[in-house]
Amino acid sequence: MNTLKQPTLALTLASFSLALASSANAVVISYWDFNDGFSEADETLQIVHTASQGNGTLYQQRADTDGNGKGGVAYAGNGITATDGKAMAWDDVGKSGDNDAEFFVSFFTTGFKDINIRMDLQGNALGGIVSYDLKYDTNTLVDVAYNGGTIKDFAGGTSTSFSNNTATGNPAAYTEISIDMSTATAINDQSVVVLRFDDLKENDDLRIDNIVITGTAIPEPSSTALLGLGGLALLLRKKK
């Protein structure tokens, strides 16, 4: 009887190991290519960008927004292939007062952990972008009155700082920026996650393209239990 059961057990464990390996790969949660085009007036307080793939909404806000976008860059990765098309853009990211450019990203991470964000960023040769701040929260964004209009903000104005003055290298050409947020465990497996990129330093133009948010799948409790049973079965098999 044991000789009949052992191949079946081995096959089950092999299939389960393959499933675990697949779940460990990064999965695209949200992606924006900005290639659909958008026609808004320049210096619009808020331009809304729906995710090109997956879930999520991006709110491009304040400063001198470019309502028609600017030239983007092609991207191939994470199973995505996109032409250069357009990019989200500002003509002036550091106006006087409290009108600095910013953008919020709202999405959900249900079933995922180890969140990572990558994007293509371009400043210019005259000063460009030298750094940014990143904050997060797990509450739905709210509308707030601003400069005669309405923009998004953190609920209650509260958030958690993930990084401050993160250097970009002042890219005059498109440069990939990758942000590992795996240490921010509070945003794992959440029905609401909001990120805010702000304090985009220096007073020149900016383009951002191909924003990709990925995560790794969290194993189901039943799968974890099955793994434990599989290990026990192997141990018993060795003893026999």
N, C-alpha and C positions, 0 to 999 in steps of 0.2 A: 504493500500500500504506500509506503514512504517513497518508493522509486517513482510512483505515479504522481505524487503530490509535489515533489521537489521541483520538477520543471515548471509546473504551474506557478509555484511560489516565486521562482526565479524570474519568470516572465512578468508577474505582477510587480515585483520590485523594480525590474528594469524599466517598465512602463512608467512607474511612479517617479523614478529618478529622472527620467526624461521630462516628465511634467514639471518637476521642480526646477530643472535647468532652464526650461522655457520661461517659467514665471520669474526667474531671476533677471531676465533681460529687461532693459529700459523700454517702457511703453509710452507712446505719445499721448499725453492727456489733453494738451491744447497746442494749437499752432496757428500763427498769423503770417500770411505772406504779403498782405496789403496790395495784392495785384488786381483786385476787383475794381479798383479805382474809387474815388470818392470826390464829390464836388461840394465843397463847403467854402464859405467865405474865409479868406485869410484872417488870422487873428481871432478865429472862433474860440470861445471860451472852452468848449468841450466838443471833441469829435469822437463818436462811438464806433469802434471796430469790432464786429462779431468774428469769432474764431473761424478760420478757413477750414479747420479740421478739429474734431473733438469738441469739448465744451469750453465756454468762457467768453467774456466780453472785456474789451480793453477801452479805457477812457483816456484819450489824449487831451491834456488840459493846459490852459493858461499860456502865458507868454505869447509869442508870435507864431502860432500854428500855421503850417502851410496847408491850406484847405484842399489842394489838389495833389498833394504828395510830391515826392521827387524820385529821381531814378534809383531803383533798387539794385540788388545783387542776386545772382542765381544761387540756388541752394540744393544740395543733394545729401541726404542723410536721414537716418531714422525711418527709412522707407518712404521718404518724401522727395519729390523732384519738383522744383519750382524755377521758373524763368526769372530773369532780373526784374521785369515789371516795374512796380513802384515801391516806395518805402514811406513809412510814417516820417514826417519831417517838421522841423521848426526852423524858421528863418532867424530867430533870435531867442536863445534859451535863457538869458539872464537879464531880463528887463529890470528897471529900477523898482525899488519897493519890494513887496511880497509877491510879485507876479512871475517868479521863476517857473520855468517849464516843469511839468511833471506828468507821469501817467500811472494810472491804477490798472491792475489786472485782477479780474474776479473770475474764479473757476472753482471746481470741486475736485477733491482727491480721494473720494470714496473708493476703498479697496486698494489704495496705493500708499507707498512710503518712499523715503529717500528721494525727495523732489529735487530736480535740477532744472535750471533755466539757462538757455543759450540764446544769443542774438548776434546779429551783425550790426556793428555801430560804426558810423563815420562822422568825424568832426570836419575840420578844415585846417589848412596850413597857416591860418592867421591866428590861431589860438585854440580853436576847437573845444572839445570836451576833455577835461582833465580828471574828473572824478564824479561820483554820484553816491547817494545814500539809498538804502533799501530797508523798508519797514514792512511788517506783516500783521494781519489780524485774522480772526476766524468768525467775524460777525459781518452781516450784510452791509454794504456801503449805504450811506444815506445821502440825500440831496441837501445841499446847503446853498444859501444865497451868496453870490459873489459878483461884484462889479456890475450890477444890473442884470445878472443872469443866474444860472444854476449850474453847479458843478458837483462832483462826488467828493466825499470825504469819509474817513473812518467813523464808525458809530461812536458818538461821544467824544470824537477827536482823539481817541486813545489807540495806541498800537505798540508793537514790540520792535525795537531796532535790531536788525540783523547785521548791518554793516554801515559804516560811516566813512565818507571820503575815500571810497574805493577807487584806486587809480585805474584809468583806462589806457594810459600810454599816449593820450592825445592823438588818436588816429586820424590822419588826413585821408586815408583810404579805408575801405571797409575792413574791419577787424573783428574776429569772432570773440565774443565775451561769453564765458561760461561760469555759472554760479552754482556751486554745490550747496544745497540747503538741507542736506541729510541731517545736520545737527539740529535743525529747527523741527524737532519731533512733534511740536504742537500742531503743525500743519499736515501731519500724516492722517489719512483716512478721515477727512473732514468734508461735510456737505457744503461748506463755504470756506474759501480761502481768498484773501485779498492781499495783494502786494502793491506797494507804492515805491516807485523810483522817482526821486526828486533831488533837489540841490545839484542839478546838472551844471557843473561849474563852467564859468567863462561866458563871454558875451558874443558868441558866434553861432553859426547854424549847426544843425544836427540831423542825422538820418538814422533810423533804426529799422531793420528789416529782419524777416525770418525769425520771429520769436518762437521758440519751441520749449514747451514745458513737458518734462518726462518724469516718470516714477517707476518703481518696481512693484509688482503685484504682491500683496500681503497674502501668504498662504492661508487657506481656509482652516479652521480648527480641526475639521474632520481629516484634512490632508496631513496635518501635523500628527494627529493620533495614529493615522495609518502608517506614517513613517516609523513611529515608535513600535508599533506592532510588527512591522517588517523587520526591524532590528532584533526584536525579541525572537521572531521566527528563525532568523539566521543563527542566533545564538543557540537556540534549541537544536537546530540542525547540526551545528558543529559538535554539540555534546553527544548527539546520537551517533 
